């Protein structure tokens, strides 16, 4: 007589394996993000000029193609573009060097004047300061057993001399790499298409590369023209207000405005400090930065959104966090490359279906609804 077969045990409703796999998956993602940030931080001196060179090559690629259509050799056109860029950089440095030299020579006099102006401003709060000083004197001890630690640091000029060779080497490396990238033409696009396995992937890779280049070049060229207009406006206004070296403020506005949010704050702070030193009446230290703030607000809230806002359509919170993150990671250069890198990532998300959710997160509010309406109208 055959023995009855035992029924297999019922499977549990909750299997711990999927939860464990998901946990290890997120641990792996976290370790990858940490390792990537660590590598970007440690390799800053090497990666910064490479990123700058590739971004600049995308910006000047349309100009290089235009010169190609005029039957100009790629090597000659690349030398022309890099030479023009170098000439513009040297002109900017020369424009900033003259007033900077004068400020350094008169540093002691400027310091005394700033202290005098600050004393006039802090007059109403002198009682609070005196109370604070008395409290500190009461808590201060003169015991011989207390060790006094004195921190002696190098001067700003000495630190600048130590950093200068590294900065100069990165600058030269960036220009040389940009020269090679422009002289190579569309070699990287051709190689990218060549390594793709099938025709569909080849077409997608070419479309992604062209779209990223088009958006970056359009954005950076448009921003450059807008910043140049802002620089001219700031120069005229500072000249009208009687500020010294109004052209320097125009150059500062042009350069600083490439950094979203933080650049305008830096320009306002510089305008306030120079006005505090220049004029006898303290009120000018509020009027001059107020006018500078009005110009940057007009540019940031009306002009720039009108010309580039519709094409970018980025989440403003994400933009601010991205700029802050790259500033912490790569200092001033990080603030400059933060937004172009974010534009490249968003463009990549638009072409890869698996990254569409990330692209929607990076977009401005209701941007996905507008894209859905646009797709319905096209179909």
C-alpha positions as CSV (number, residue, x, y, z in Angstrom):
1,X,0.0,0.0,0.0
2,X,1.5,3.3,-1.1
3,X,2.3,5.8,1.6
4,X,0.4,9.1,1.2
5,X,2.6,11.9,0.1
6,X,3.0,14.7,2.5
7,X,1.9,18.1,1.2
8,X,4.7,20.6,0.9
9,X,4.8,23.1,3.8
10,X,2.9,26.3,3.1
11,X,5.2,29.2,2.2
12,X,5.2,32.1,4.5
13,X,3.4,35.2,3.6
14,X,6.3,37.3,4.4
15,X,9.6,36.2,3.0
16,X,12.6,38.0,4.6
17,X,14.8,37.6,1.5
18,X,13.2,40.5,-0.6
19,X,13.5,42.9,2.3
20,X,17.1,41.8,2.9
21,X,18.0,42.2,-0.8
22,X,16.5,45.7,-0.9
23,X,18.4,46.6,2.2
24,X,21.7,45.5,0.7
25,X,20.8,47.2,-2.5
26,X,20.4,50.6,-0.7
27,X,23.6,50.0,1.2
28,X,25.4,49.5,-2.0
29,X,23.9,52.7,-3.5
30,X,25.0,54.6,-0.4
31,X,28.5,53.3,-0.6
32,X,28.7,54.1,-4.3
33,X,27.6,57.7,-3.6
34,X,30.0,58.1,-0.8
35,X,32.9,56.7,-2.9
36,X,32.0,59.0,-5.8
37,X,31.9,62.1,-3.6
38,X,35.3,61.1,-2.0
39,X,36.8,60.5,-5.5
40,X,35.6,63.8,-6.8
41,X,37.0,65.6,-3.7
42,X,40.4,63.9,-3.8
43,X,40.8,64.2,-7.5
44,X,39.7,67.9,-7.7
45,X,43.0,69.2,-9.0
46,X,42.9,66.7,-11.9
47,X,39.2,66.7,-12.6
48,X,38.4,70.4,-12.5
49,X,40.4,71.3,-15.7
50,X,39.0,68.3,-17.5
51,X,35.4,69.2,-16.7
52,X,36.0,72.9,-17.6
53,X,37.7,71.9,-20.9
54,X,34.8,69.6,-22.0
55,X,32.2,72.2,-21.0
56,X,34.0,74.9,-23.0
57,X,34.4,72.6,-26.0
58,X,30.6,72.1,-26.0
59,X,30.1,75.9,-25.8
60,X,32.4,76.7,-28.7
61,X,31.5,73.6,-30.8
62,X,28.9,75.6,-32.8
63,X,31.4,78.3,-33.5
64,X,34.0,75.7,-34.6
65,X,31.5,74.1,-37.0
66,X,30.7,77.5,-38.4
67,X,34.4,78.1,-39.1
68,X,34.5,74.6,-40.7
69,X,31.8,75.6,-43.1
70,X,33.9,78.5,-44.0
71,X,36.6,76.0,-45.0
72,X,38.9,77.0,-42.1
73,X,41.1,74.1,-40.9
74,X,40.1,72.7,-37.5
75,X,43.5,73.3,-36.1
76,X,43.5,76.9,-37.1
77,X,39.9,77.5,-35.9
78,X,40.8,75.9,-32.5
79,X,43.8,78.1,-32.1
80,X,41.7,81.1,-33.0
81,X,39.0,80.3,-30.4
82,X,41.5,79.5,-27.6
83,X,43.5,82.6,-28.4
84,X,40.5,84.8,-28.2
85,X,39.5,83.2,-24.9
86,X,43.0,83.7,-23.6
87,X,43.0,87.3,-24.7
88,X,39.7,88.0,-23.0
89,X,40.9,86.4,-19.8
90,X,44.2,88.4,-19.7
91,X,42.1,91.6,-20.4
92,X,39.9,90.8,-17.5
93,X,42.9,90.2,-15.2
94,X,44.5,93.5,-16.3
95,X,41.2,95.4,-15.6
96,X,41.1,94.0,-12.1
97,X,44.8,94.3,-11.3
98,X,45.0,98.1,-11.4
99,X,42.4,98.8,-8.6
100,X,43.5,95.8,-6.6
101,X,47.0,97.1,-6.5
102,X,45.8,100.5,-5.3
103,X,43.7,98.9,-2.6
104,X,46.6,96.8,-1.4
105,X,48.9,99.8,-1.2
106,X,46.3,101.8,0.8
107,X,45.2,98.9,2.9
108,X,46.1,100.5,6.3
109,X,44.3,103.7,5.4
110,X,41.3,101.8,4.2
111,X,41.2,99.7,7.4
112,X,41.2,102.9,9.5
113,X,38.4,104.4,7.5
114,X,36.3,101.2,7.7
115,X,36.8,101.1,11.5
116,X,35.7,104.7,11.7
117,X,32.6,104.1,9.7
118,X,31.7,101.0,11.6
119,X,32.1,102.9,14.9
120,X,29.5,105.4,13.6
121,X,27.2,102.6,12.6
122,X,27.6,100.7,15.9
123,X,27.0,103.8,18.1
124,X,23.4,102.9,19.1
125,X,24.6,99.5,20.1
126,X,27.6,100.6,22.2
127,X,25.8,99.8,25.4
128,X,25.3,96.2,24.4
129,X,29.0,96.0,23.4
130,X,30.1,97.5,26.7
131,X,28.0,95.0,28.7
132,X,29.4,92.1,26.7
133,X,33.0,93.4,27.3
134,X,32.3,93.6,31.1
135,X,30.9,90.1,31.1
136,X,34.0,88.8,29.3
137,X,36.3,90.6,31.8
138,X,34.5,89.0,34.7
139,X,34.8,85.5,33.3
140,X,38.4,86.1,32.2
141,X,41.1,84.5,34.4
142,X,44.7,85.6,35.0
143,X,45.8,82.3,36.5
144,X,49.4,81.3,35.5
145,X,48.3,77.7,35.0
146,X,46.1,78.6,32.1
147,X,47.8,78.0,28.8
148,X,47.4,80.6,26.1
149,X,47.3,79.3,22.6
150,X,48.4,81.7,19.9
151,X,47.6,80.9,16.3
152,X,50.0,82.3,13.8
153,X,49.0,82.0,10.2
154,X,50.5,83.0,7.0
155,X,49.5,86.2,5.3
156,X,47.0,86.2,2.5
157,X,49.7,87.2,0.1
158,X,51.9,84.3,1.1
159,X,49.0,81.8,0.7
160,X,48.2,83.3,-2.7
161,X,51.8,82.8,-3.8
162,X,51.6,79.2,-2.6
163,X,48.4,78.5,-4.5
164,X,49.4,80.4,-7.7
165,X,51.5,77.7,-9.3
166,X,48.7,75.1,-8.9
167,X,46.1,77.4,-10.3
168,X,48.3,78.4,-13.2
169,X,49.0,74.8,-14.1
170,X,45.3,73.9,-14.1
171,X,44.6,77.0,-16.3
172,X,47.2,76.0,-18.8
173,X,46.0,72.3,-18.7
174,X,42.4,73.5,-19.4
175,X,43.4,75.6,-22.4
176,X,45.6,72.8,-23.9
177,X,42.9,70.2,-23.5
178,X,40.4,72.6,-25.0
179,X,42.7,73.1,-27.9
180,X,42.9,69.4,-28.5
181,X,39.2,68.9,-28.1
182,X,38.3,71.6,-30.6
183,X,41.0,70.5,-33.1
184,X,39.7,66.9,-33.0
185,X,36.3,68.0,-34.4
186,X,33.5,65.5,-33.8
187,X,35.8,62.6,-33.1
188,X,34.2,61.8,-29.7
189,X,30.7,61.7,-31.2
190,X,31.9,59.4,-33.9
191,X,33.6,57.1,-31.4
192,X,30.5,57.1,-29.2
193,X,28.3,56.1,-32.1
194,X,30.8,53.5,-33.2
195,X,30.9,51.6,-29.9
196,X,27.1,51.3,-29.7
197,X,25.9,47.7,-30.5
198,X,22.9,48.4,-32.8
199,X,21.5,51.2,-34.9
200,X,18.9,52.2,-32.4
201,X,21.5,52.7,-29.7
202,X,23.7,54.6,-32.1
203,X,21.0,57.0,-33.0
204,X,20.0,57.5,-29.4
205,X,23.6,58.2,-28.4
206,X,24.1,60.7,-31.2
207,X,20.8,62.4,-30.3
208,X,21.7,62.6,-26.6
209,X,25.2,64.0,-27.3
210,X,23.8,66.6,-29.7
211,X,21.0,67.6,-27.4
212,X,23.3,68.1,-24.4
213,X,25.7,70.1,-26.6
214,X,22.9,72.2,-28.0
215,X,21.4,73.1,-24.7
216,X,24.7,73.8,-23.0
217,X,26.0,76.0,-25.8
218,X,22.7,77.8,-26.1
219,X,22.5,78.3,-22.3
220,X,26.1,79.4,-21.7
221,X,26.2,81.7,-24.8
222,X,22.9,83.3,-23.8
223,X,24.0,83.7,-20.2
224,X,27.3,85.3,-21.3
225,X,25.4,87.9,-23.4
226,X,23.0,88.6,-20.5
227,X,25.9,88.9,-18.0
228,X,27.7,91.2,-20.4
229,X,24.6,93.5,-20.6
230,X,24.4,93.4,-16.8
231,X,28.1,94.4,-16.6
232,X,27.5,97.4,-18.8
233,X,24.5,98.4,-16.8
234,X,26.4,98.1,-13.5
235,X,29.3,100.1,-14.9
236,X,27.0,103.0,-16.0
237,X,25.1,103.0,-12.7
238,X,28.3,102.9,-10.6
239,X,29.7,105.8,-12.7
240,X,26.6,107.8,-12.1
241,X,26.7,107.2,-8.4
242,X,30.3,108.4,-8.2
243,X,31.9,105.0,-7.3
244,X,35.6,104.5,-8.0
245,X,36.6,102.2,-10.8
246,X,33.0,101.7,-12.2
247,X,34.4,99.4,-14.9
248,X,35.7,97.0,-12.3
249,X,32.2,96.7,-10.8
250,X,31.0,95.8,-14.3
251,X,33.6,93.1,-14.7
252,X,32.7,91.8,-11.2
253,X,29.0,91.7,-12.1
254,X,29.8,89.9,-15.4
255,X,32.0,87.2,-13.7
256,X,30.0,86.7,-10.5
257,X,26.7,86.4,-12.3
258,X,27.8,83.0,-13.7
259,X,27.3,81.7,-10.2
260,X,23.6,81.4,-9.4
261,X,22.3,83.2,-6.3
262,X,25.7,83.4,-4.5
263,X,27.4,85.5,-7.2
264,X,24.9,88.3,-6.8
265,X,25.4,88.3,-3.0
266,X,29.1,88.5,-3.5
267,X,28.8,91.5,-5.8
268,X,26.4,93.3,-3.4
269,X,28.8,92.7,-0.5
270,X,31.8,94.2,-2.5
271,X,29.7,97.2,-3.5
272,X,28.7,97.8,0.1
273,X,32.3,97.6,1.4
274,X,33.7,100.0,-1.3
275,X,30.8,102.5,-0.8
276,X,31.5,102.4,3.0
277,X,35.1,103.3,2.3
278,X,34.5,105.9,-0.5
279,X,31.7,108.1,0.9
280,X,31.5,110.0,4.1
281,X,27.8,109.5,4.6
282,X,27.1,106.0,5.8
283,X,23.8,105.8,4.0
284,X,25.6,105.3,0.7
285,X,26.7,101.9,2.0
286,X,23.0,101.0,1.7
287,X,22.1,102.9,-1.5
288,X,24.9,101.5,-3.7
289,X,24.4,97.8,-2.9
290,X,20.6,98.4,-3.1
291,X,21.0,99.6,-6.6
292,X,23.2,96.7,-7.4
293,X,20.6,94.4,-5.9
294,X,17.9,96.0,-8.0
295,X,19.8,95.4,-11.3
296,X,20.6,91.7,-10.4
297,X,17.0,91.2,-9.4
298,X,15.8,92.6,-12.7
299,X,18.2,90.3,-14.6
300,X,17.4,87.2,-12.5
301,X,13.6,87.5,-12.3
302,X,12.7,89.0,-15.7
303,X,15.5,88.9,-18.3
304,X,17.1,85.6,-17.7
305,X,13.8,83.6,-17.2
306,X,12.5,85.2,-20.4
307,X,15.4,84.1,-22.6
308,X,16.5,80.8,-21.0
309,X,13.9,79.9,-18.4
310,X,11.6,78.0,-20.7
311,X,14.4,75.9,-22.1
312,X,15.9,75.0,-18.7
313,X,12.8,74.7,-16.5
314,X,14.8,73.5,-13.5
315,X,13.7,73.1,-9.9
316,X,15.0,76.2,-8.1
317,X,15.5,74.3,-4.8
318,X,17.5,71.7,-6.6
319,X,19.6,74.4,-8.4
320,X,20.4,76.0,-5.0
321,X,21.3,72.7,-3.4
322,X,23.4,71.7,-6.4
323,X,25.3,75.0,-6.4
324,X,26.0,74.7,-2.7
325,X,27.1,71.1,-3.0
326,X,29.6,71.8,-5.8
327,X,30.8,74.9,-4.0
328,X,31.6,72.7,-1.0
329,X,33.2,70.1,-3.2
330,X,35.2,72.3,-5.8
331,X,35.0,75.8,-4.3
332,X,34.5,78.7,-6.8
333,X,34.9,76.5,-9.9
334,X,32.3,74.1,-8.6
335,X,29.7,76.9,-8.4
336,X,30.4,77.8,-12.0
337,X,30.1,74.2,-13.4
338,X,27.2,73.2,-11.1
339,X,24.4,74.5,-13.3
340,X,25.8,73.3,-16.7
341,X,26.3,69.8,-15.1
342,X,22.7,69.9,-13.9
343,X,21.5,70.8,-17.4
344,X,23.5,67.9,-18.8
345,X,22.0,65.4,-16.3
346,X,18.5,66.6,-16.9
347,X,18.9,66.3,-20.7
348,X,20.2,62.8,-20.2
349,X,17.2,61.9,-18.1
350,X,14.9,63.1,-20.8
351,X,16.3,60.6,-23.3
352,X,16.6,57.5,-21.0
353,X,13.3,56.0,-19.9
354,X,14.6,54.6,-16.7
355,X,15.6,58.1,-15.6
356,X,12.4,59.9,-16.4
357,X,11.3,60.1,-12.8
358,X,14.6,61.7,-11.9
359,X,14.2,64.2,-14.7
360,X,10.7,65.1,-13.4
361,X,12.2,65.7,-10.0
362,X,14.8,68.0,-11.4
363,X,12.2,70.0,-13.4
364,X,10.2,73.0,-12.2
365,X,6.7,72.7,-10.8
366,X,4.1,71.4,-13.2
367,X,6.7,70.9,-15.9
368,X,5.7,67.3,-16.4
369,X,2.1,68.3,-17.0
370,X,3.2,70.8,-19.7
371,X,5.3,68.1,-21.4
372,X,2.3,65.7,-21.3
373,X,0.1,68.3,-23.0
374,X,2.8,68.9,-25.6
375,X,3.1,65.2,-26.4
376,X,-0.7,64.9,-26.8
377,X,-0.7,67.8,-29.2
378,X,2.1,66.3,-31.3
379,X,0.2,62.9,-31.5
